[in-house]
Each structure stands twice: as structure tokens, then as C-alpha cells.
């Protein structure tokens, strides 16, 4: 779990004026999830994922934070047993974005989540529940396999509270989804900056990655999080990302291009319209953040060449019968750039 963020949390008493049976979860400390930025922390009212797992209240926890779309990581949480339907979390994310239009109360939404996770939806301690409403919510949500929240949508963030090595109730916290994207372009003058008139490159493969075990590559399971290609204008976008997690963007060298532009500005992943080279720096997103500063420029190296010959009459022209001179070095001076190229 070395690449998985940890946060300090406090679970308050059950109940609040609007959610009288749900737990109050305070996320504390220096993390993008503590949007209030206070010592007390930011209050969230989460949903419960595992019906039979307890959650002691008035207690502090060290909690791990996960994306609800990274099932391989979630399957390692002891309280999310193999019998739980993690593959339905995309449907649950649809529910989080749409349940309000069905006038569902908390008990109905929680029941629908439990049912999609493979548990009994009814619980006598969670307030009013309508089984017909629960079934209707589940039926509608299950029509939306593969759902990903849009840039302004809600994403369920999984929080795994632990204390002394014991894992308590895994929680699903509603937060604004984040996004990463921008542009791949033909950097005609190879300066690493998107200058006026430089065109985007279509069809470039772009990957969203995370070095889970910090071994310096992205070859292990769960490290390649998504793949897309740039559109006709060279633009790309990864939506439905989880706040506080680490992300990097990897660009493939487009067909017909030889080199990537140099990394510019401060070398960070938010360097505006400048090139981030083949692999961006690590990005940590805040709730609702859309990072549009990760770009890549590509260009072709210049070529120089023709023929070296023995100019018998010293007139500077290649006359008939004048033969080539093999094995000679040729020097080309690019004075403005301060470069010298030697060709053989």
C-alpha cells in the first residue's frame, strides 16, 4: 500500500439533522480531502459498503483512500471479501449521481448499495426503508454498466478505517470527481512551448499510470489505470478520477515523429501549455479539480546530406566525370544555435 494515501479520520456519533443514522466522518490533516483546512477536519456523511462489519464511533482511525474504480486494490481490503460484488461499484457511482431525482431517503439509498454489493438491503437500525423503492433504484442503476462520472459529477471514494491493525467498516464517501487532460502537439520549433499555429497530433496513445510499489516502472498489476487516444485536435481527457490519489500521464511517441520536446517551466505537471515530456510528474488532485496542464510536444530532427566530391577544376560545381570522395568528414555550423554537426 505504499502508493496508497493515508489520512487521519475521526468517526463522530451516528446521526445528524439531515442523516440521522449515518456516521459522521471527519477527514483531518494535510490532505486535499480536508477541504476545510481545519484541525477538526472536513465532515463527510459516508455510505457503508459491508453490511455486517462494525464501525465503532467516537474513535480516531488511520484510513487508507482508494478509487472505487480500481478493483484490484480494493480486493486487498480484508473487509471487502470475495463475496462482495466490487464489479458493481460503477453502477453504484451512477446511483450516487442520480438518486436525488427519485426522492429516495437515506435508508433506500443505503439498501440499494448493500443489495448491489451482494448483501441483504434491509436493516432495522437505519431508519425508514421502502423495499419497492430499493428494488427500483437497483434495477435502474444496473442498466449503467461502465458508468464514469463526468467532470462535474460525484465519485464514490472508498475509505478504509484501521486501528491497531483492525479494519473497520469500509466507507463510500461522496466527493466531486477530478479529471486530467490537455493536448499533444507538433512542436515545430522544438522549444517545448505551444506557440501560435502549432497543430495538435491526432491518434496519439496516452496512458494514466501510477507506480504502486515505487519500483520506477509501470509494469505491475494495477499500475496502468487507463488508456485513451488524442482526438483530431490532439486533445485527450481522463475523467472520473479520485481526489488525493497519485496519477501520472505517459505519452507514446507518435508515428512519424522522432523526438519529444524538452520539459519546460518548473518541470511540474501543471506547467500550463508547456511540454511535460514523455512522462509527467506526479499529480495529486483536489475534489472537483480539472488539471489541464499536462501536455506533450513532438518534433522531427533536421537532416542534412548530399554528396562530397573531388572538385577537379575547383569551380565549386559537380561537373560530369567528377567522382565522389569516400570517408570524408563534413561540418555543418548552425551559428544561431551555437551547434556543430559532423557527418561522415
N, C-alpha and C positions, 0 to 999 in steps of 0.2 A: 504493500500500500504506500510505497514511498512517494509516488506522484499524486496520491490522493490527499486533498486538503483536509486538515483537521480544524475544527472550530470548538470554542468553549460555549456550552449551552446551559441554560437553566430551564427546567420544566416547572412552571407555576401550577397553581391549583387548577383542577378541572373546572371549566365553565367561564363564561364571560357574558356580558349583557346580550351579545348577538349570537354567541355559540356556547350554550350553557353546559354542554357535556364535553366539548372538545378541549384538549390540553392547550395551554398557552406556552409557546416555546420561544425563549429569548436567545437569540444568537449574539454572542458578545465578542469583544476583542477586535483586533485589526484584521478585518476581512471585508471584501466587497459586500457580503451579505448583511453586515451590520450597517445598514444604510443610515440609521440614526446617528451613528458615530459616538454613542454614549457608553459609559461604563455599564449601565444597566443592560444595554443591548437593544436590538430591534425585535419587537414582538411579532411572531407569526402564529397563525392558528392552523396547524397541520392536520392532514388526514392520516389514519392508521392503516398500515399495509398488511400486518399479520394479526388476524383477529384474536388468536389465542396467546399472544405474547404480552406480558405486563409492561407497564411504564410507571415506575414509582414517581410520585410528584414531589414538589418542593425539594428537588435534588439537582445537583450540577453534574454535567457529563462532558466528556471529551467525545465529540461526534465527528464521524467521517462523512464527507459530502460526495455524492455520486450523481451522475446523469441518469435519468430514467430511461435513456436510450442505449446505454452501454451495459447490455445484459450479462456479458462475461464477467464484468467487475461486480455486478450485483449478485451474481450466483455465488460469490465467495463470502457473502454476509451470512453468518450462521442462522440468523432468524428468518431469512428468506429461503426456506427449504425447497428442495427439488419439486415438491408437490404444489408449490405456489406458481401461478401462471404469469411469470415475468413477461412472456411474449405478448401479454395483453396491455402492457403499460402504454403502448401507443394509443390504444383505444381509450385508456383512462385519461391520457392527455387531451384527447378530443373532449371527453366529458368535462374536464376542468375548464375548458374554454366555452362550453355550451350549456351547462346545467342550469344557469340562471334563467334562460328563456323557457324552461319547463316548470318554473315555480316550485322547484324541489327544495325541501327543507334539508337540514344537515343530515338527519337520520337516513333520508332517502339516498343522498349522495354517498354517504359512508357505506350504506348497504350495497349500493351498486359497485363501489370499488371492491369491497370484500367479495362479492359474487364473481366479478371478473378475475379476481386473484385466486378463485377456487375455494372460497370459504362460505360458510353459512352467512347470509346477509342480515339476519335478524339478531338483535342483541337487546336485552331488556333494560340495559343501563344507558342507552344512548338517546333516549327521547323518542318522539313520535316517528313512526315509520309506516309507509304505505307500500305493501308488497307489490301491488299493481304498478305503482309509480316506479319502484325499483326495477321491476322487470322491463318496463318501457324504456327506462334510461339505459339499461344494459343492452337491450335489443338495438337501440339507435346507435349506441357507441360501437357496437361490434360490426357495424357497417363501414367503419372507418379505419380499416387496417392500414398501417403505414402512415398514419397521420403525423404531421410535423407542424408545430405551431409557427405562425408567421412572425415577422419581425416584431409586431406589436402585440403578440399573443402571450399566453401564460404557459409556463412549463412546470411540470412537477419535478422538484429537486428532492432526491432521496437523502435523508439524514439518518445516520446510524448511531444512536447514542450508546456510549460504552462507559463503564465504570468498573475499575478493578478487573478488567478482562471480561466482564459480563456484558453481553449485548442485550439491550432492552428493545422495546417496540420500535421497529423501523418506521420512520415518518415520511410522509409525502407533503412537501411544502410548496405552496403555490408562489411562483415568482415570475417576473417578466422575463421572457426568453431573450437571449442575446444572439448576435449574428456577427460574422466576419466576411469581408469580401472587398473587392475593388476591381483591378484591371491588370491585364497583361498586354504590353505594347511593344511596337518596333521602335527601339531607341536608336534612331538613325545616326545620331552623332555620338553615341556611346558615352553620354555624360551621366547616365543614371537618373535623369530628371525628365518628367513628361513635358516636353516642350510643345508649343502650339504646332498643330499639323501632324504630329506623330500618331500613326494609326494603331488601333488595337489589333491583336492577333487572335483569330478565332480558332477553336478546336484544341486549345492547349489543356493538357491534363493537370488538374490541381488537386492536391490531397490535403486533408485535415488530419494531423497526426499528433501523438503525444508519446513521449519517451517514458513509459510507465515504470520501467525498472532502472531508469537513469544509466543505461549502458552505452549511450551515444548513438544508437540506431533505432529504427522503427520496424524491425523485423519480427518482433514477438507478437503473440496473440493480443488483440485488443488495442494495438498501438496505431493502426491505420483506421481512423474514425469515419472517414467519408471521402468520396471521390466525386469530382464534377469536371466539366469542361467549359471553357470560356465560350461565350456567345459570339455573334457576328461582330460585335463591337469590342471584343476582348474582355468583357466583364464576367465576373463569377460571384457567387454568394453561397455561404453555408448558413442556413437558418436553424432555429431550434436548438441553440447552444446553451449550455448550463453555466450560469454565473459562478465565479470563483474557481472554476477548473482551469488547468493549463492547456493551452492549444498552441500549435504551430502550423504554418502553412508551407507546403512543399510544392514547388513548381517543376514541371518537366520541361526539358529543352524542346522547343517546337521544331517540327520538321522544317528544314531549310535554313535554320539559324545555327550559328556556331558557338556563340558566347552569351553569357548573361552579363547585364550591366553591373557595374560596381555598386555595392551597398552605399547609400547616401545618408545625409543628415547625421543623426546621432546613432544610427545603426539599430534603432528600436523598431518594433513592429508598428509603431504609429507615426512613421515619418512622412505622413501626408502622401503627396504624389510621387515620391522618390522611390527608387528601386530597393527592394529588400532581398535581392539576390535569389538563389535557388531555394533557400530555407529561411523563413522569417525567424525573428527572435520569439521567445515565449510570450504569449498574450494571456492575460487574466482579465476576464470581462466582468463588468458590474451588471446587476439586473437591468434589463432593457437596453443595454449598450449595443450599438451597431458600429463596429470598428471598420471603417472604410479606408484604412491607411496602409493596407498590405498589398503591394504591387510588385510586379517583376517586369523588367525591360530586357529585351534580347536584341542582338545585332549580329551582323556578319563581319568578320575580319577582312580588311582590304587585302587584295592580291596584287602582285607586281611581277611582271615577267615578259620576256620575248626571246631575244637571241643575242648572244655575244659572238662577234665575227672578227676575222682578220681583215682590217681595212687597208688593203694593199696600196691604194693610191692616196690614202689619208684625206679623202674628201668628205668623210662623215656619213656616206650613204652606202647601203648594201647593194653593191653593183653585182652584175652577173658574174659568176665564177668565183666570188669571194667566199671562202669556206668558214664554217663555224669554228670557234675556239673552245675546246672542251676543258672542264676542270678549272675555270676561272671564277674568281670571286667578284661579285658585283655589289656595290654600295649604293644604297638609296638614302638620301638625307631628307627627313621631314623636319625642316628647320623650325617651323612654328611650334611643333610639338616637342622639339628637342630630342628626336629619336633618330637612330641609325639602324637600318636593317641590312643584314648581309645575306645574300643569296648565292648559291653555288649551282 
